[in-house]
Amino acid sequence: MKTFFAGRVTDKWRIFMKKQIQRARKFFYEVEKGVKELSSVSRWPGNGGDQI
């Protein structure tokens, strides 16, 4: 963490961040599948859910 706070990005940090991005995308896509099961007013903003 010292290198991060010093503003240095190492290969170890890049690998870590790539894995975190892959992990976040995986969760997003899994959740997105389930959103289709919700009523339209409970879905993502812009699909009626922001009109409550």
VOGU-3710 file (C-alpha; in Angstrom, 3 decimals, decimal comma):
1> mktffagrvt> 0,000/0,000/0,000  2,929/2,357/0,547  3,602/2,445/-3,180  -0,053/3,232/-3,932  -0,220/6,137/-1,515  3,104/7,385/-2,870  1,510/7,514/-6,317  3,455/4,571/-7,740  1,640/1,862/-9,644  3,434/-1,464/-9,725
11> dkwrifmkkq> 2,786/-4,575/-11,792  1,461/-6,203/-8,628  -1,068/-3,357/-8,277  -2,116/-3,638/-11,949  -2,730/-7,374/-11,577  -4,721/-6,775/-8,403  -6,875/-4,119/-10,077  -7,506/-6,261/-13,172  -8,788/-9,035/-10,911  -10,981/-6,586/-9,002
21> iqrarkffye> -12,490/-5,264/-12,230  -13,171/-8,806/-13,470  -14,775/-9,627/-10,120  -16,961/-6,506/-10,187  -18,099/-7,237/-13,751  -18,974/-10,803/-12,795  -21,157/-9,574/-9,922  -22,767/-6,914/-12,102  -23,719/-9,399/-14,818  -25,105/-11,864/-12,268
31> vekgvkelss> -27,222/-9,159/-10,649  -28,360/-7,856/-14,014  -29,863/-11,278/-14,792  -31,920/-11,136/-11,604  -33,146/-7,604/-12,252  -35,307/-8,946/-15,065  -37,295/-10,843/-12,445  -38,218/-7,629/-10,589  -41,262/-5,529/-11,331  -40,556/-2,662/-13,719
41> vsrwpgnggd> -40,711/-0,014/-10,963  -37,978/-1,847/-9,029  -35,480/-2,000/-11,866  -32,595/0,258/-12,896  -33,227/4,018/-13,001  -34,589/5,048/-16,352  -36,770/1,943/-16,609  -39,574/3,311/-14,490  -37,883/2,800/-11,121  -36,958/6,468/-10,870
51> qi> -40,594/7,501/-11,253  -41,652/6,372/-7,768
//
